[in-house]
Amino acid sequence: MIGMILFVLLLLLILSVPVAATLIALALFLDEFYSPFPLVRALGDVLWSASDSFLLIAIPLFILLGEILVRTGIARGTYEALESWLSWLPGGLLHANIGTATMFSATSGSSVATAATIGTVALPQGEKLGYNPRLFTGSIAAGGTLGIMIPPSINLIVYGFLTETSIPRLFAAGLIPGLMLALLFIIGTALLCYWRPAMGGPRRYHDWPTRFRGLRHLLPVLILFGVVVGSIYAGWATPTEAAALGVIGAMIIALVMGRLGWRIIVDALDGTMRTTGMIMLIIIASYFLNFVLASTGITRELASFLQGAGLGPYETLALVIVLYIVLGFFIETLSLMVITIPIVAPIIIALGFDPVWFGILLILLIEMALITPPVGLNLYVVQGVRERGSLNDVMIGALPYVLIMMVMGALLIAFPSIALYLPSILR
């Protein structure tokens, strides 16, 4: 049955059937051939219960927040400010790519939005100064993955929704690992460019007055991060309410800076509707697929199989990690999450692992899937912004950062307190 599910799923995805339609078709296929009673009669009720959640409203609001920041050009000032502080390191502008992605991740909640924004700002500079196109584009793609680790994160909201885990605790758990991963990116880039200077580009030095003048460009992002995440941690707002506050704050900041117009608002709303429609259709369709899987007993049988296989907790965890790495090569990340979490998460949690900690480890694996071919979404986003050269350059340039993510995963497993320290304080 599992083999049949994977075969049908991969076949429909290879045929370019939309992901939501693929999930619904797979659910109907399982209902027809494996269910003892017609589950399709419950389709309407299941889809309504999946969409009738106040928490899910946070998703379009965080998307709108990112759209406003992208279209008002606030990210460009952030890039220039961080470039003056970081470009003296071996690798030069590569560190500005990672640093700006880290800052932008604290407000966008989306890896695609982060990668597209940083790419738009950084690629012209890299080409002008003659940087190695491989590592330069790879750093942008890898930096973009931080958008789903550092809070607020749309993917963490999806994980919390599917596993009924506290969103504030997940946001708190993602902060230290996200910053650590960004630091590892910078250290790894500096070491690689120190060893192979041709991989980077010219280092740039700025005087101290220029650096301090640039700090004012960081204020909009820091203010929004304080409004969104601070209101959640202080207990003043739910994640959905905090997202609404972030949208209002972004519009006020853009208005004060003289960058908010009707055209920008219309374009931001249009982009938000398109992205939200895609995400919500996938979530709702996966909810029905998971309902069918549970009703046919496959979830229970899979759990019993793993428990009866004689594997220890960490052996089972290693098997799950390998599963996500392999599936990440072929399945889009959001689809991968919503298909697998309802099956995998209960098994891992039953083995004694903390659901918050597993959520952060899972997000790290999803980050890897964003920059591993053949369907690593961030690779295509960066290449789309670049509009020249070969996609292979981006793929090869991202490989060192995949290795760094593996190191981060090992650290999370060896030291769970990296993710659990801040949630324990909140508790």
C-alpha positions in Angstrom: 0.0 0.0 0.0 2.8 2.4 0.9 4.5 1.5 -2.4 1.3 2.2 -4.3 0.9 5.6 -2.6 4.5 6.6 -3.5 4.1 5.4 -7.0 0.8 7.3 -7.7 2.1 10.4 -5.9 5.4 10.6 -7.9 3.6 9.7 -11.1 1.1 12.6 -10.8 3.9 15.1 -9.8 6.1 14.0 -12.7 3.1 14.6 -15.0 2.9 18.2 -13.6 -0.5 17.8 -12.0 -1.0 20.6 -9.5 0.0 19.5 -6.0 -3.4 20.1 -4.4 -5.1 18.1 -7.2 -2.5 15.4 -6.8 -3.3 15.0 -3.1 -7.1 14.9 -3.6 -6.7 12.4 -6.5 -4.5 10.2 -4.3 -7.0 10.3 -1.5 -9.9 9.4 -3.8 -7.8 6.5 -5.2 -7.1 5.1 -1.7 -10.7 5.6 -0.8 -11.8 3.6 -3.9 -9.5 0.6 -3.5 -8.5 0.4 0.1 -11.3 1.8 2.2 -14.1 -0.5 3.4 -16.6 2.4 3.2 -16.9 5.5 1.0 -14.9 8.2 2.7 -15.7 10.7 -0.1 -19.1 11.3 1.6 -17.2 13.1 4.3 -15.2 15.2 1.9 -17.1 18.4 2.5 -17.0 18.2 6.3 -13.3 17.4 6.3 -12.4 20.2 4.0 -14.5 22.7 6.0 -13.0 21.6 9.3 -9.5 22.0 7.8 -10.1 25.5 6.6 -12.1 26.7 9.6 -9.1 27.7 11.8 -8.3 31.1 13.1 -4.6 30.2 13.2 -4.4 29.8 9.4 -5.3 33.4 8.9 -1.8 34.2 10.0 -0.5 32.7 6.8 -1.8 35.3 4.3 -1.0 38.1 6.8 2.6 37.1 7.0 2.8 36.7 3.2 1.3 40.2 2.8 3.9 41.6 5.3 6.7 40.1 3.2 5.2 41.4 0.0 5.1 45.0 1.3 8.7 44.8 2.4 9.7 43.4 -1.0 7.9 46.0 -3.1 8.7 49.1 -1.0 12.5 48.5 -1.3 13.2 48.3 2.4 15.4 45.3 1.8 17.8 47.3 -0.4 18.8 49.6 2.5 19.2 46.6 4.8 21.6 45.0 2.3 23.7 48.2 1.9 24.0 48.6 5.7 25.1 45.0 6.3 27.5 45.1 3.4 29.4 47.9 5.0 29.8 45.8 8.2 30.5 42.3 6.7 32.2 42.7 3.3 35.7 42.9 4.8 35.6 39.2 5.6 37.0 36.6 3.1 34.2 36.3 0.6 33.1 40.0 0.7 29.6 40.4 -0.5 28.7 36.8 0.2 28.4 37.6 3.9 26.1 40.6 3.1 23.9 38.1 1.2 23.6 35.8 4.3 23.3 38.7 6.8 20.5 40.4 4.8 18.7 37.1 4.4 18.9 36.7 8.2 17.4 40.1 8.8 14.7 39.7 6.2 13.8 36.3 7.5 12.8 38.0 10.8 9.9 39.6 9.0 9.0 37.7 5.8 8.3 34.1 7.1 8.9 32.7 3.6 12.1 31.3 2.1 11.0 32.1 -1.5 10.3 35.7 -0.7 13.6 36.0 1.1 15.6 34.4 -1.7 13.8 36.5 -4.4 14.3 39.8 -2.5 18.0 39.2 -1.7 18.6 38.0 -5.3 17.1 41.1 -6.8 19.3 43.4 -4.6 22.6 41.4 -4.6 23.0 39.8 -8.0 23.6 43.1 -9.9 26.3 44.0 -7.3 27.9 40.6 -7.6 28.1 40.7 -11.4 29.4 44.3 -11.3 32.3 43.4 -9.0 33.1 40.1 -10.7 32.2 37.6 -8.0 32.3 33.8 -8.7 28.7 33.1 -9.9 28.5 29.7 -8.3 29.1 30.5 -4.6 27.5 33.9 -4.9 24.2 32.5 -6.1 24.5 29.5 -3.8 24.8 31.9 -0.8 21.6 33.7 -1.8 19.7 30.4 -2.2 21.0 29.1 1.1 20.4 32.4 2.9 16.8 32.3 1.7 16.2 29.1 3.6 16.5 31.0 6.8 13.1 32.5 6.1 11.4 29.3 7.4 13.5 28.8 10.5 13.8 32.3 12.0 10.4 33.4 13.4 7.9 34.3 12.2 7.8 31.3 9.9 4.9 30.1 7.8 6.2 26.6 7.8 6.4 26.5 11.6 2.8 27.6 11.6 1.8 24.8 9.3 3.8 22.3 11.5 2.1 23.6 14.6 -1.4 23.4 13.0 -0.8 19.8 11.9 0.6 18.6 15.2 -1.3 20.9 17.5 2.0 22.3 18.9 2.2 25.7 20.5 3.2 28.3 17.8 4.8 30.7 20.3 7.0 27.9 21.6 7.9 26.9 18.0 8.8 30.5 17.2 11.0 30.7 20.3 12.6 27.3 19.5 13.5 28.5 16.0 15.3 31.6 16.9 18.7 30.3 18.3 19.0 27.5 15.7 18.2 30.0 12.9 20.9 32.5 14.1 23.4 29.6 14.7 22.8 28.4 11.1 23.3 31.9 9.8 26.6 32.2 11.8 27.7 28.8 10.5 27.0 29.9 6.9 29.2 33.0 7.5 32.0 31.0 9.1 31.9 28.3 6.4 31.9 30.9 3.6 34.8 32.8 5.2 36.9 29.6 5.6 36.1 28.4 2.1 37.0 31.8 0.5 40.2 32.0 2.7 41.2 28.6 1.4 40.1 29.2 -2.2 40.0 33.0 -2.8 38.8 32.6 -6.3 35.5 31.2 -4.9 34.6 34.7 -3.5 35.4 38.1 -4.7 37.0 41.4 -3.7 36.8 42.3 0.0 35.5 45.8 0.6 36.4 48.1 3.5 34.3 51.0 4.8 35.1 53.7 7.3 33.3 53.7 10.7 31.1 56.8 10.0 29.7 55.0 6.9 29.0 51.9 8.9 27.2 53.8 11.7 25.2 55.9 9.2 24.0 52.7 7.6 22.5 51.3 10.8 19.4 53.5 10.4 18.4 51.2 7.5 18.2 48.3 9.9 15.6 50.0 12.1 12.5 49.1 10.0 13.3 45.4 10.1 14.2 45.5 13.8 11.0 47.4 14.6 8.8 45.0 12.7 10.5 42.0 14.4 9.9 43.6 17.8 6.3 44.3 17.0 5.5 40.8 15.6 7.6 38.4 17.7 7.7 40.7 20.8 3.9 40.9 21.0 3.7 37.1 20.9 6.3 36.5 23.5 4.9 39.2 25.8 1.5 37.5 25.6 -0.2 40.5 24.1 -1.2 38.9 20.8 -1.8 35.5 19.2 0.3 34.7 16.1 -2.6 35.8 13.9 -3.0 39.1 15.7 0.7 39.6 15.7 0.8 39.1 11.9 -1.9 41.8 11.5 0.1 44.1 13.7 3.1 43.5 11.5 1.2 44.4 8.3 0.0 47.6 9.9 3.5 48.4 11.1 5.0 47.7 7.6 2.5 50.0 5.9 3.2 52.8 8.4 6.9 52.5 8.0 6.6 52.5 4.2 4.3 55.5 4.4 6.7 57.4 6.6 9.6 56.6 4.2 7.5 57.8 1.3 7.4 54.4 -0.5 3.8 53.4 -0.2 1.5 53.9 -3.1 -1.7 52.4 -4.5 0.2 50.5 -7.1 2.4 48.9 -4.5 -0.7 48.0 -2.3 -2.5 46.4 -5.3 0.6 44.4 -6.4 1.2 43.3 -2.8 -2.4 42.1 -2.4 -2.3 40.3 -5.8 0.9 38.5 -4.8 -0.6 37.6 -1.5 -3.7 36.1 -3.0 -1.8 34.0 -5.5 0.6 32.6 -2.8 -2.1 32.1 -0.2 -4.4 30.3 -2.7 -1.6 27.8 -3.5 -0.6 27.2 0.1 -4.2 26.9 1.4 -5.3 24.5 -1.3 -2.3 22.2 -0.5 -3.1 22.3 3.2 -6.8 21.6 2.8 -6.2 18.8 0.2 -3.5 17.2 2.5 -6.0 17.3 5.4 -8.4 15.1 3.4 -5.6 12.8 2.3 -4.4 12.4 6.0 -8.1 11.7 7.0 -8.2 8.9 4.4 -4.8 7.5 5.4 -5.9 7.4 9.1 -9.3 5.8 8.2 -7.7 3.1 6.1 -5.4 2.2 9.0 -2.1 2.9 7.2 -0.9 5.3 9.9 -1.6 2.8 12.7 0.0 -0.1 10.7 3.1 2.0 9.9 3.6 2.9 13.6 3.1 -0.8 14.6 5.7 -1.8 11.9 8.3 0.6 13.2 7.7 -0.4 16.8 7.9 -4.1 16.0 11.1 -3.7 13.9 13.2 -3.5 17.0 14.7 -0.1 16.2 15.7 2.2 19.0 14.6 5.8 19.2 17.6 7.2 17.5 17.7 4.5 14.9 14.1 5.4 14.0 15.0 9.1 14.0 17.9 8.3 11.6 15.5 6.4 9.3 13.1 9.4 9.3 15.9 11.8 8.5 17.0 9.7 5.6 13.4 9.5 4.4 13.1 13.3 4.4 16.4 13.8 2.6 15.4 11.4 -0.1 11.9 12.7 -0.5 13.2 16.3 -0.5 14.9 15.6 -3.8 11.6 15.0 -5.5 8.7 16.7 -3.6 8.1 20.4 -3.1 8.7 21.3 0.5 5.3 22.4 1.7 3.7 19.3 0.1 6.4 17.2 1.7 5.5 18.6 5.1 1.7 18.2 4.9 1.9 14.7 3.5 4.4 13.3 6.0 3.9 15.1 9.3 0.6 13.5 10.3 2.3 10.1 9.8 5.8 10.7 11.0 5.3 13.1 13.9 3.1 10.8 16.1 5.7 8.0 15.8 8.6 10.3 16.7 6.8 11.9 19.6 5.7 8.4 20.9 9.4 7.5 21.1 9.9 10.3 23.6 11.2 13.1 21.4 9.9 16.6 22.2 7.5 17.8 19.5 8.9 21.3 19.5 12.5 20.0 19.1 11.4 17.7 16.3 9.6 20.6 14.6 12.9 22.5 14.4 14.8 19.5 13.1 12.1 18.9 10.5 12.3 22.5 9.4 16.1 22.1 9.0 15.5 19.1 6.7 13.0 21.1 4.8 15.6 23.9 4.4 17.9 21.3 2.8 15.2 20.3 0.4 14.9 23.9 -0.7 18.5 23.9 -2.1 18.9 20.3 -3.3 18.1 19.4 -6.9 16.1 18.5 -8.9 13.2 20.4 -7.3 14.9 22.7 -4.8 12.6 25.7 -5.1 15.2 28.3 -4.0 17.6 27.2 -6.7 15.0 28.1 -9.4 14.0 31.3 -7.7 17.6 32.6 -7.7 18.1 31.4 -11.3 14.8 33.1 -12.3 16.0 36.4 -10.8 19.4 36.0 -12.4 18.0 35.4 -15.9 21.3 34.2 -17.3 23.9 31.5 -17.0 23.3 27.9 -16.0 21.1 26.5 -13.2 24.0 24.2 -12.5 26.0 27.1 -11.1 23.4 27.7 -8.5 23.2 24.0 -7.6 26.9 23.6 -7.3 27.2 26.8 -5.3 24.6 25.6 -2.8 26.3 22.3 -2.0 28.7 23.7 0.7 25.7 25.1 2.5 23.9 21.7 2.4 26.9 20.2 4.2 26.7 23.1 6.8 23.0 22.2 7.4 24.0 18.6 8.1 26.5 19.9 10.7 23.7 21.9 12.2 21.4 18.9 12.3 24.1 16.9 14.1 24.4 19.7 16.7 20.6 19.7 17.2 20.5 16.0 17.8 23.6 16.1 20.1 22.4 19.2 22.0 18.6 19.5 22.0 18.8 22.5 24.3 19.8 24.6 21.3 16.2 24.5 20.3 14.5 23.9 23.7 16.3 26.6 25.8 14.1 29.6 24.9 10.8 27.6 25.0 11.7 26.4 28.5 12.0 30.0 29.6 8.6 30.9 28.1 7.0 28.0 29.9 
